[in-house]
C-alpha cells in the first residue's frame, strides 16, 4: 500500500504532464547525450506512446502476466495516421489520473512477494529499512529499459530519494521501491518518446539523431515496443551509427517473431481499425451484429494481412485480390459459410461466387465505412482513396441536402446518389469517391452479400480513370494495377516510423523508395528494411533558433 507522502512524491515527479500541452520538466543533460562540451543536445521530437506500445513495453520489461486494466487517453489521427497525431498529444488531468492508477497497479505487481525475486534483482540487507545500494541497482536497471536510455545521475538520485523516503515512512524496503517505480512509470521520459539530436561528426554544421533515439525509432516501427538489450547495447557502443551494424540489426529484427507485433500495430493504424472502438449498428437492420462480430472482423483483417505479408511474404498488391483468409464462428454466420473447425480460427478460401476479393470485401472495411443502418458507397470510396491511395477527400459543404440519399426506402443507393449529386458542389467529389463504393454495393452495411435493394437489382458497374469494371472482383483487379497503391504504403511506412508528415521535399526520396519496393517484388519486410536503412529515415529537423554545431564553437 502506498503512503500518502509517497504518492505525493510520485505525483510531483509527473506533474509536468498536467494541462493542455506537453510540459517536460527540466532535467540535467544526461552523460549519454553529451557529444561535444560546447553543444547541448537538442530535443527534436516528442510523441506520446500508444496504448499498444505501453502494453508491449510493460510485458517486455516485467513479464506478460502483468495485468493492465485501465482506459487510455484517446489518440488523434492526422493525415490518415494516429502516429502523426501523437506528436500533438498531451495528458489531460483525467488522463494523468488514469496513468497514475496504472503506474501504481503495475508497481504493486512488480514488487509483490510472489514476483520480486525475479523482478527486483537484489535483496535488501533489512527488508524493513531503506537499502540505497539495492534500490539504486533496481532503478538503474529498470529505468534504462523504460526510458530507452541510461538514466542521468539526477534522475537516479530523485528516484532513490523517493525509494528511501517511502521505505523509512512505511518501514518496508519494497514499499519504497514501489513508489520509485511508480514515479518512473509516470515520467514524461517513459510516457513520451523524446528524440534528441546531437552534432553529426560527419557534418560540421549538421545534427543527427543520437544513438538511443535511433534505437527507439527502430524498435517502435519494427516491434511496437522499446528497444531490447541488444539494441540498447548497439546504441551504447555507437555501433548503431555504422551502416553495416545497422543492417545487421534490421535483419535480426525483421526476422524476429516480434516483427509481427510491429506489423500488426502499423496496420491497425493505417487501416483505421481503431474505429471498431466506437462503431455502432442498428440492431433491427443488422441483428447478427454484436461486439464479438466487431472484434472478430478486426482480427480477421489482421490475421489475413500478417499471414499474407509477413508469414508468406507475398506481393502487397495481393492484399486486394486474394480470397484466402481466416474465419471463426461469429464471422461464418455473417459470411453465411460453414465452420466445422474445433479451433477458434480456421483458414478459409472464398469461392468465386462469393465475390470476396481482398480486404475491401471483408466485414471490417465494409462495416466500418458504412452507416449504422445502411451501406455507404461514398464513405467506402472516400476511405479507399484515403487509406490505400493517400488521397484525402474534402469535407462536403455545410449546406448540402442529404435527404435524397438518406431515403433508404426508395430504389437503390446508386439512384439516390445520382439525385443527391444534383446538389451544387457535390458532383466533383462524388465522381471520384463513389465509383469504388458502388462496385462494393453487393455488400450491405454489415458486409453481408446481397443482390437486390428494395426489390431492385443492384448495379455494381463502375468507371475509374476511364477504366470500366464490375463489382468487387473488378475493383480488386483495378487496384492491383494502380501504382498509387504501393506508393501510398511507402509513404505511410515512412510517416508512421518518423512521426513526420511527408512534404514536397520528400517526394524524390519517396519515389525512389517506391521504385525499390517494386523492384523487390512489393514485399513488406524488404520495404521496412530499405526505408529504415536509408539516411532519410533518421534525418532531423532542428527547431528554429537552435544553433548548429559549428556555429556554437568559439573557433567560428
C-alpha positions as CSV (number, residue, x, y, z in Angstrom):
1,X,0.0,0.0,0.0
2,X,1.4,3.4,-1.0
3,X,1.7,6.0,1.7
4,X,0.2,9.5,1.2
5,X,3.6,11.1,1.3
6,X,5.0,8.6,-1.3
7,X,2.0,9.2,-3.6
8,X,2.5,12.9,-3.5
9,X,6.2,12.5,-4.3
10,X,5.4,10.3,-7.3
11,X,2.7,12.8,-8.3
12,X,5.1,15.7,-8.2
13,X,7.6,13.9,-10.4
14,X,4.9,13.6,-13.1
15,X,3.1,16.9,-12.6
16,X,4.7,18.4,-15.7
17,X,2.3,16.3,-17.7
18,X,-0.8,18.2,-16.5
19,X,-2.6,20.7,-18.7
20,X,-3.5,21.1,-22.3
21,X,0.1,20.9,-23.6
22,X,3.1,18.8,-23.1
23,X,5.3,20.3,-20.4
24,X,8.6,18.5,-20.0
25,X,10.4,19.2,-16.7
26,X,14.0,20.5,-17.0
27,X,16.4,17.7,-16.1
28,X,20.2,17.7,-16.2
29,X,21.6,16.8,-19.6
30,X,22.5,13.1,-19.4
31,X,26.0,11.9,-20.0
32,X,25.0,9.7,-22.9
33,X,23.8,12.7,-24.9
34,X,26.9,14.8,-24.5
35,X,29.0,14.5,-27.6
36,X,30.8,17.9,-27.5
37,X,31.4,20.1,-24.5
38,X,30.2,23.3,-26.1
39,X,27.0,22.0,-27.7
40,X,23.9,20.8,-25.8
41,X,21.8,18.1,-27.4
42,X,18.6,19.4,-29.0
43,X,15.1,18.0,-28.5
44,X,13.7,17.4,-32.0
45,X,10.6,15.3,-31.4
46,X,8.1,14.4,-28.7
47,X,5.4,11.7,-29.3
48,X,3.2,10.1,-26.7
49,X,3.5,6.4,-26.8
50,X,0.4,4.5,-27.9
51,X,-1.7,2.0,-25.8
52,X,-0.1,-1.0,-27.7
53,X,3.4,0.4,-27.2
54,X,2.7,0.9,-23.5
55,X,1.3,-2.6,-23.1
56,X,4.1,-4.2,-25.1
57,X,6.8,-2.4,-23.2
58,X,5.4,-3.4,-19.8
59,X,5.1,-7.0,-20.9
60,X,8.7,-7.0,-22.2
61,X,10.2,-5.3,-19.1
62,X,8.2,-7.0,-16.4
63,X,6.6,-10.1,-17.9
64,X,3.4,-10.8,-19.9
65,X,1.5,-11.7,-16.8
66,X,1.4,-8.1,-15.5
67,X,-2.2,-7.0,-15.6
68,X,-3.1,-3.6,-17.1
69,X,-6.8,-2.8,-16.6
70,X,-7.5,0.8,-17.4
71,X,-8.7,3.1,-20.1
72,X,-6.1,5.1,-22.1
73,X,-6.2,8.7,-23.3
74,X,-7.7,8.8,-26.9
75,X,-5.4,9.1,-29.8
76,X,-5.6,11.7,-32.5
77,X,-5.5,10.9,-36.2
78,X,-3.8,13.4,-38.6
79,X,-3.2,12.9,-42.3
80,X,-4.6,9.5,-42.0
81,X,-2.4,8.2,-39.2
82,X,-2.6,8.2,-35.4
83,X,1.3,8.0,-35.5
84,X,1.3,11.6,-36.8
85,X,-1.2,12.9,-34.3
86,X,0.8,11.5,-31.4
87,X,3.2,14.5,-31.7
88,X,0.4,16.8,-30.8
89,X,-1.0,14.9,-27.7
90,X,-0.6,15.7,-24.1
91,X,-2.2,14.3,-20.9
92,X,-5.4,15.8,-19.5
93,X,-6.0,15.9,-15.8
94,X,-8.2,12.8,-16.0
95,X,-5.7,11.1,-18.3
96,X,-3.0,11.8,-15.8
97,X,-5.1,10.1,-13.1
98,X,-5.6,7.1,-15.3
99,X,-1.9,6.8,-16.0
100,X,-1.1,7.2,-12.3
101,X,-3.5,4.5,-11.4
102,X,-1.9,2.2,-14.0
103,X,1.6,3.0,-12.8
104,X,0.6,2.2,-9.2
105,X,-1.0,-1.0,-10.1
106,X,2.0,-2.2,-12.2
107,X,4.5,-1.2,-9.5
108,X,2.4,-3.1,-6.9
109,X,2.6,-6.3,-9.1
110,X,6.3,-5.9,-9.8
111,X,7.4,-5.7,-6.2
112,X,4.8,-8.2,-4.9
113,X,6.3,-11.0,-2.8
114,X,5.3,-13.6,-5.4
115,X,7.3,-11.8,-8.2
116,X,10.0,-9.7,-6.5
117,X,12.7,-12.4,-6.7
118,X,12.6,-12.2,-10.5
119,X,11.8,-8.5,-10.9
120,X,13.9,-6.7,-8.3
121,X,17.2,-8.4,-9.0
122,X,18.7,-7.9,-5.5
123,X,17.7,-8.2,-1.8
124,X,18.0,-5.6,0.9
125,X,20.1,-6.1,4.0
126,X,17.0,-5.5,6.0
127,X,13.5,-5.6,4.4
128,X,12.2,-3.2,6.9
129,X,14.7,-0.4,6.1
130,X,15.9,1.5,3.1
131,X,18.8,0.0,1.2
132,X,20.3,2.6,-1.1
133,X,22.6,0.1,-3.0
134,X,19.8,-2.3,-3.9
135,X,17.4,0.4,-4.7
136,X,19.9,2.2,-6.9
137,X,20.6,-1.0,-8.9
138,X,16.9,-1.6,-9.3
139,X,16.3,2.0,-10.5
140,X,19.2,2.0,-12.9
141,X,18.3,-1.4,-14.5
142,X,14.6,-0.9,-15.0
143,X,14.9,2.9,-15.6
144,X,17.2,2.2,-18.7
145,X,14.6,-0.2,-20.1
146,X,11.7,2.2,-19.5
147,X,13.4,5.4,-20.6
148,X,15.1,3.7,-23.6
149,X,18.5,5.0,-22.4
150,X,20.6,5.1,-19.2
151,X,19.3,7.5,-16.5
152,X,21.3,10.5,-15.6
153,X,22.7,10.9,-12.1
154,X,20.0,13.4,-11.3
155,X,17.2,11.1,-12.5
156,X,18.6,8.3,-10.4
157,X,19.0,10.5,-7.3
158,X,15.5,11.8,-7.4
159,X,14.0,8.3,-7.6
160,X,16.4,7.0,-5.0
161,X,15.2,9.7,-2.6
162,X,11.6,8.6,-3.2
163,X,12.6,5.0,-2.5
164,X,14.4,5.8,0.7
165,X,11.7,8.2,2.0
166,X,9.0,5.6,1.2
167,X,10.9,2.8,2.9
168,X,11.5,4.9,6.0
169,X,7.9,6.0,6.2
170,X,6.4,2.6,5.7
171,X,9.3,0.7,7.3
172,X,9.2,-1.5,4.2
173,X,12.0,-1.5,1.6
174,X,9.7,-2.8,-1.1
175,X,7.1,0.0,-0.4
176,X,9.9,2.4,-1.3
177,X,10.7,0.6,-4.5
178,X,7.0,0.6,-5.3
179,X,7.0,4.4,-5.1
180,X,10.2,4.8,-7.1
181,X,8.9,2.6,-9.9
182,X,5.6,4.4,-9.9
183,X,7.4,7.8,-10.4
184,X,9.4,6.3,-13.2
185,X,6.3,5.0,-15.0
186,X,4.7,8.4,-14.6
187,X,7.7,10.3,-16.1
188,X,7.4,12.1,-19.4
189,X,10.6,10.2,-20.3
190,X,8.6,7.0,-20.3
191,X,5.1,8.2,-21.5
192,X,6.6,10.2,-24.4
193,X,9.1,9.2,-27.0
194,X,11.6,12.1,-26.7
195,X,14.0,12.1,-29.5
196,X,17.3,14.1,-29.2
197,X,19.7,15.3,-31.8
198,X,23.5,15.5,-31.4
199,X,26.3,17.1,-33.5
200,X,27.0,14.9,-36.5
201,X,30.7,14.1,-36.7
202,X,30.4,13.6,-40.5
203,X,28.9,17.0,-41.0
204,X,30.5,20.0,-39.3
205,X,27.3,22.0,-39.3
206,X,24.8,19.2,-39.0
207,X,23.0,17.2,-36.4
208,X,21.9,13.6,-36.3
209,X,19.6,11.5,-34.1
210,X,21.5,10.3,-31.1
211,X,22.1,6.6,-30.8
212,X,19.3,6.0,-28.2
213,X,16.7,8.0,-30.2
214,X,17.7,6.0,-33.3
215,X,17.3,2.7,-31.4
216,X,13.9,3.8,-30.2
217,X,12.7,4.8,-33.7
218,X,13.8,1.3,-35.0
219,X,12.1,-0.6,-32.2
220,X,8.8,1.2,-32.3
221,X,8.5,0.8,-36.1
222,X,9.6,-2.8,-36.3
223,X,8.4,-4.3,-33.0
224,X,6.0,-1.7,-31.5
225,X,7.9,-1.7,-28.2
226,X,11.0,-0.3,-26.5
227,X,14.5,-1.4,-27.7
228,X,15.7,-4.7,-26.3
229,X,19.0,-5.3,-24.6
230,X,20.9,-5.9,-27.8
231,X,19.6,-2.8,-29.5
232,X,20.4,-0.7,-26.4
233,X,23.9,-2.2,-26.4
234,X,24.3,-1.2,-30.0
235,X,23.2,2.3,-29.1
236,X,25.5,2.5,-26.0
237,X,28.6,1.5,-28.1
238,X,27.7,3.7,-31.0
239,X,27.6,0.7,-33.3
240,X,24.1,1.6,-34.4
241,X,25.5,4.5,-36.4
242,X,27.6,2.1,-38.5
243,X,25.6,1.2,-41.7
244,X,26.8,-2.4,-41.5
245,X,25.9,-2.8,-37.9
246,X,22.5,-1.1,-38.5
247,X,21.8,-3.5,-41.4
248,X,22.6,-6.5,-39.1
249,X,20.1,-5.1,-36.5
250,X,17.5,-4.7,-39.2
251,X,17.9,-8.3,-40.4
252,X,17.7,-9.6,-36.9
253,X,14.6,-7.5,-36.1
254,X,12.6,-8.2,-39.3
255,X,13.3,-11.9,-39.0
256,X,12.2,-12.0,-35.3
257,X,8.7,-13.3,-34.3
258,X,8.3,-9.8,-32.7
259,X,8.2,-8.3,-36.2
260,X,4.6,-9.5,-36.4
261,X,3.6,-7.2,-33.4
262,X,5.1,-4.2,-35.2
263,X,3.4,-5.0,-38.4
264,X,0.0,-5.5,-36.6
265,X,0.4,-2.2,-34.9
266,X,1.2,-0.4,-38.2
267,X,-1.8,-1.9,-40.0
268,X,-4.2,-1.2,-37.1
269,X,-3.2,2.4,-37.6
270,X,-3.1,2.6,-41.4
271,X,-6.4,0.6,-41.9
272,X,-8.0,2.7,-39.2
273,X,-9.2,-0.5,-37.3
274,X,-9.4,1.5,-34.1
275,X,-12.7,2.6,-35.5
276,X,-14.3,-0.5,-34.1
277,X,-13.9,1.0,-30.6
278,X,-16.8,3.4,-31.5
279,X,-18.7,1.6,-34.2
280,X,-22.5,1.0,-33.8
281,X,-25.0,-0.8,-35.9
282,X,-28.8,-0.7,-35.9
283,X,-29.9,-4.0,-34.3
284,X,-33.1,-4.0,-36.4
285,X,-31.2,-3.6,-39.7
286,X,-28.4,-6.0,-38.6
287,X,-29.5,-8.4,-35.9
288,X,-26.3,-10.5,-36.4
289,X,-24.1,-7.7,-35.3
290,X,-22.6,-7.7,-31.8
291,X,-19.3,-6.9,-30.1
292,X,-18.0,-10.4,-30.8
293,X,-18.6,-9.8,-34.5
294,X,-16.8,-6.5,-34.4
295,X,-13.8,-7.9,-32.5
296,X,-13.7,-10.8,-34.9
297,X,-13.8,-8.6,-38.0
298,X,-10.8,-6.6,-36.8
299,X,-8.9,-9.7,-36.0
300,X,-9.7,-11.3,-39.4
301,X,-8.2,-8.5,-41.3
302,X,-5.1,-8.5,-39.2
303,X,-4.7,-12.3,-39.4
304,X,-5.1,-12.1,-43.2
305,X,-2.7,-9.2,-43.6
306,X,0.0,-10.7,-41.4
307,X,-0.3,-14.2,-43.0
308,X,0.0,-12.8,-46.5
309,X,2.6,-10.1,-46.0
310,X,4.7,-11.3,-43.0
311,X,4.4,-15.0,-42.8
312,X,4.3,-15.8,-46.5
313,X,6.0,-12.5,-47.6
314,X,3.8,-12.2,-50.7
315,X,3.2,-9.3,-53.0
316,X,1.5,-6.4,-51.1
317,X,-0.9,-5.9,-54.0
318,X,-2.4,-9.4,-53.4
319,X,-4.0,-7.9,-50.3
320,X,-6.7,-6.6,-52.7
321,X,-7.2,-9.7,-54.7
322,X,-6.6,-12.7,-52.5
323,X,-9.6,-14.8,-51.5
324,X,-7.6,-16.6,-48.8
325,X,-8.4,-15.6,-45.2
326,X,-9.4,-16.8,-41.7
327,X,-12.8,-17.0,-40.1
328,X,-14.3,-18.0,-36.8
329,X,-17.9,-19.0,-35.8
330,X,-19.0,-15.4,-35.4
331,X,-17.9,-14.4,-38.9
332,X,-19.1,-17.6,-40.5
333,X,-22.6,-16.6,-39.6
334,X,-22.2,-13.2,-41.3
335,X,-20.5,-14.6,-44.4
336,X,-23.1,-17.5,-44.4
337,X,-20.5,-20.2,-44.8
338,X,-19.9,-23.4,-42.7
339,X,-17.5,-23.5,-39.9
340,X,-16.5,-27.1,-38.9
341,X,-13.2,-26.5,-37.1
342,X,-12.8,-27.0,-33.4
343,X,-10.2,-24.3,-33.3
344,X,-11.0,-20.6,-32.6
345,X,-9.8,-19.6,-36.1
346,X,-9.5,-21.6,-39.3
347,X,-8.1,-20.8,-42.7
348,X,-10.8,-20.3,-45.4
349,X,-10.8,-19.7,-49.1
350,X,-13.8,-17.9,-50.5
351,X,-15.3,-19.3,-53.8
352,X,-15.6,-17.0,-56.8
353,X,-19.4,-16.9,-56.3
354,X,-18.9,-15.1,-53.0
355,X,-17.5,-12.0,-54.8
356,X,-15.0,-11.8,-51.9
357,X,-11.7,-10.4,-53.2
358,X,-9.2,-8.9,-50.8
359,X,-9.6,-7.0,-47.6
360,X,-12.0,-4.4,-49.1
361,X,-14.6,-7.2,-49.1
362,X,-14.1,-8.3,-45.5
363,X,-16.5,-7.3,-42.8
364,X,-14.0,-4.9,-41.3
365,X,-13.8,-2.5,-44.2
366,X,-17.4,-2.9,-45.3
367,X,-18.9,-2.4,-41.8
368,X,-16.6,0.3,-40.6
369,X,-17.2,2.6,-43.5
370,X,-21.0,2.4,-43.7
371,X,-23.9,3.9,-41.9
372,X,-25.5,2.3,-38.8
373,X,-28.5,1.0,-40.8
374,X,-27.3,1.0,-44.4
375,X,-24.2,0.8,-46.7
376,X,-22.4,3.9,-47.9
377,X,-20.7,3.9,-51.3
378,X,-19.4,7.4,-50.6
379,X,-17.8,6.5,-47.3
380,X,-16.3,3.4,-48.7
381,X,-14.9,5.3,-51.7
382,X,-13.6,8.1,-49.6
383,X,-11.8,5.7,-47.3
384,X,-10.4,3.7,-50.1
385,X,-8.8,6.8,-51.6
386,X,-7.6,8.0,-48.2
387,X,-6.2,4.8,-46.7
388,X,-4.8,3.0,-49.8
389,X,-4.1,5.9,-52.2
390,X,-3.2,8.6,-49.7
391,X,-5.7,10.9,-51.3
392,X,-7.9,12.6,-48.8
393,X,-11.4,13.9,-49.9
394,X,-12.5,17.4,-48.8
395,X,-15.4,17.6,-46.4
396,X,-18.8,18.3,-48.0
397,X,-20.2,21.9,-48.0
398,X,-22.1,22.7,-44.8
399,X,-25.4,23.4,-46.6
400,X,-25.6,20.1,-48.5
401,X,-29.1,18.5,-48.5
402,X,-28.7,14.8,-47.7
403,X,-32.4,14.0,-47.7
404,X,-32.5,12.2,-51.1
405,X,-29.6,9.9,-50.4
406,X,-31.0,9.1,-46.9
407,X,-34.3,8.0,-48.3
408,X,-33.5,4.3,-47.7
409,X,-36.9,3.0,-48.8
410,X,-36.5,4.5,-52.3
411,X,-34.8,2.5,-55.1
412,X,-31.1,1.6,-54.8
413,X,-28.3,3.7,-53.4
414,X,-27.0,4.3,-57.0
415,X,-30.2,6.1,-58.0
416,X,-30.3,8.1,-54.7
417,X,-26.7,9.2,-55.2
418,X,-27.4,10.4,-58.7
419,X,-30.2,12.5,-57.3
420,X,-28.0,13.7,-54.5
421,X,-25.3,14.8,-56.9
422,X,-27.7,17.4,-58.3
423,X,-26.6,19.5,-55.3
424,X,-24.2,22.2,-56.4
425,X,-20.7,21.5,-55.3
426,X,-21.2,17.7,-54.8
427,X,-20.5,16.4,-58.3
428,X,-16.7,16.7,-58.5
429,X,-16.0,14.8,-55.3
430,X,-18.7,12.2,-55.8
431,X,-17.5,11.3,-59.3
432,X,-14.2,10.4,-57.7
433,X,-15.3,8.8,-54.4
434,X,-18.5,6.9,-55.4
435,X,-17.3,4.5,-58.2
436,X,-15.3,2.2,-56.0
437,X,-18.1,2.3,-53.3
438,X,-20.7,1.4,-55.9
439,X,-18.6,-1.5,-57.1
440,X,-18.9,-2.8,-53.5
441,X,-22.7,-2.4,-53.3
442,X,-23.4,-6.2,-53.3
443,X,-22.4,-6.0,-49.7
444,X,-24.7,-4.3,-47.1
445,X,-23.7,-2.1,-44.2
446,X,-22.5,-5.2,-42.2
447,X,-20.7,-6.8,-45.1
448,X,-23.3,-9.4,-45.9
449,X,-23.7,-10.4,-49.6
450,X,-26.9,-9.2,-51.3
451,X,-28.1,-8.8,-54.9
452,X,-31.1,-6.5,-54.5
453,X,-32.1,-3.4,-52.6
454,X,-35.8,-2.6,-52.1
455,X,-36.6,-5.3,-54.6
456,X,-34.4,-3.8,-57.3
457,X,-31.3,-5.5,-58.7
458,X,-28.1,-3.6,-57.7
459,X,-25.9,-2.4,-60.4
460,X,-22.2,-2.8,-59.4
461,X,-20.6,-1.5,-62.6
462,X,-18.2,1.4,-62.1
463,X,-15.7,3.6,-64.0
464,X,-12.4,5.0,-62.7
465,X,-9.8,6.8,-64.7
466,X,-11.7,5.9,-67.9
467,X,-11.5,2.2,-66.9
468,X,-14.8,0.3,-66.5
469,X,-15.1,-2.7,-64.3
470,X,-17.8,-4.7,-62.5
471,X,-18.2,-5.5,-58.8
472,X,-15.7,-6.2,-56.1
473,X,-13.5,-8.6,-58.3
474,X,-13.2,-5.9,-60.9
475,X,-12.3,-3.3,-58.4
476,X,-9.7,-5.6,-56.9
477,X,-8.0,-6.1,-60.3
478,X,-8.1,-2.3,-60.9
479,X,-6.4,-1.6,-57.6
480,X,-3.7,-4.3,-58.1
481,X,-2.6,-2.4,-61.2
482,X,-2.8,1.1,-59.7
483,X,0.7,2.5,-58.9
484,X,-0.8,4.7,-56.2
485,X,-1.5,1.7,-54.0
486,X,2.2,0.6,-53.3
487,X,3.4,4.2,-53.3
488,X,0.9,5.1,-50.6
489,X,2.1,2.2,-48.5
490,X,5.7,3.5,-48.8
491,X,4.5,7.0,-47.7
492,X,2.6,5.6,-44.8
493,X,5.6,3.4,-43.5
494,X,7.9,6.4,-43.7
495,X,5.4,8.7,-42.0
496,X,4.5,6.1,-39.3
497,X,8.1,5.5,-38.5
498,X,9.4,9.0,-38.4
499,X,6.2,10.7,-37.0
500,X,6.6,13.3,-39.7
501,X,4.1,14.2,-42.5
502,X,6.0,13.9,-45.8
503,X,6.1,17.1,-47.8
504,X,7.4,18.2,-51.3
505,X,11.0,17.9,-50.1
506,X,10.4,14.2,-49.6
507,X,8.9,13.4,-52.9
508,X,12.0,12.4,-54.7
509,X,13.0,10.1,-51.8
510,X,9.6,8.5,-51.7
511,X,9.6,8.0,-55.4
512,X,13.0,6.2,-55.2
513,X,11.7,4.1,-52.3
514,X,8.6,3.2,-54.3
515,X,10.7,2.1,-57.2
516,X,12.9,-0.1,-54.9
517,X,9.7,-1.5,-53.4
518,X,8.5,-2.6,-56.9
519,X,11.9,-4.0,-57.8
520,X,11.8,-6.1,-54.7
521,X,8.5,-7.7,-55.5
522,X,6.4,-5.5,-53.2
523,X,7.5,-7.4,-50.1
524,X,6.7,-5.7,-46.7
525,X,9.8,-6.8,-44.7
526,X,12.0,-5.7,-47.6
527,X,10.2,-2.3,-47.7
528,X,10.7,-1.9,-43.9
529,X,14.5,-2.7,-44.2
530,X,15.1,-0.4,-47.2
531,X,13.4,2.6,-45.6
532,X,15.0,2.1,-42.2
533,X,18.4,1.7,-43.7
534,X,18.2,4.9,-45.6
535,X,19.7,8.1,-44.1
536,X,16.5,10.0,-44.7
537,X,14.7,7.8,-42.2
538,X,16.9,9.3,-39.4
539,X,17.3,12.8,-40.6
540,X,16.3,15.5,-38.1
541,X,14.8,18.9,-38.4
542,X,16.3,21.3,-35.9
543,X,13.8,23.7,-34.3
544,X,14.1,27.3,-35.4
545,X,16.5,29.3,-33.1
546,X,18.7,26.3,-32.4
547,X,22.4,26.9,-33.1
548,X,24.1,24.4,-35.4
549,X,27.2,22.6,-34.1
550,X,29.8,24.7,-35.8
551,X,28.2,28.0,-35.0
552,X,28.3,27.1,-31.3
553,X,32.1,26.8,-31.4
554,X,34.2,29.8,-30.2
555,X,36.5,29.0,-33.1
556,X,33.9,30.1,-35.5
